[in-house]
Amino acid sequence: MNCDFNGNDMGREQSKGDECGSKCRASSGCTHFTYLDGWCYKKSGSVSKNNAVAKKGVMCGILEGNAGPKKGQLVFSNDFNSLDD
């Protein structure tokens, strides 16, 4: 937890935290997301873990290998070890 991606918002929708990655995966063009206070912020564009910024209480994730119907694997903020310090 504790990370955010600035900019590239393509929309938001109410969600539970554990559903945000799936909502991104189901949205055309969504490559990464941020979850905060009941809102899933779907984001687009090229991104890597290095683009994440530390922000307490926020969850973020990336859809890696963003090709095909399954759009690859979800990588969540707890995989961004350096941000959890």
N, C-alpha and C positions, 0 to 999 in steps of 0.2 A: 504494500500500500504506500501511500504518501508520494504519489507522482501525478503529473499532469502533462498534457501536450497543449501548448499555446497555439491558438488560431486554427485555421482549416476546418471550422465547424460547418457541417452540412445539415444540421438539424439536431433537435433533441426530442426525447420522449420520456415519459414517466416509466420507471422500471425499478425492479429490484437489482441490487448490485450484481448478483450472480447471473442475471439475464442480459446484462449490457453487451457482453461479447457476442452472444447469439443474435441480438438485435442488429449489431453492426454487420455480422456475417450475412444476415438476411437482406441488408440494404445495399443496393447496387452502388458501387463506388466507395463504400466505406472501407478504409484500410486500418483505422485505429480509433480508439474511443477513450473517453474520460467519464467516470461516474462520480457524482457528488449529490448528496442530499435528495435522493429519489429521482434524479434525472440522469439519463444516459445521453451524453453528448457524442454523437457520431461524427467522425472526422474523415477527411479524404486527403489524398496526396501521398507523396513519398515520405516515409518516416523510418526512423530506426530507434533503438533503445537510447542512443545518444541524444535524441531530441527531447527526451523526457526531462522535466524539471521537477525538483523536489517541492511537494506541497502537502502539508500534513492533512490527513483525513480524506484524501482524494485517491481514487483508484484509477489506474489507466491500463490499457492493453493494446496490443498490436496483433493484426492478423498476418502472420508470416506466410510466404508462399501464396500470395493473393491471386491465384489463378484457378480456373475450373470451378465447378459447382460447389465444392466444399470450402473454397477460399483458404485453404491451409490451416495451420495450427494457431491457436490463441496463445499469446505470450502475455502474462499478466504482470502487474507491477511487482509482485513478490519475486519475480525472476530478475528484477533490476536491482541486484544486491546493493550497489553503491548508493542507492537513494534511500535506503531504509535505516541509515545510521542515525 
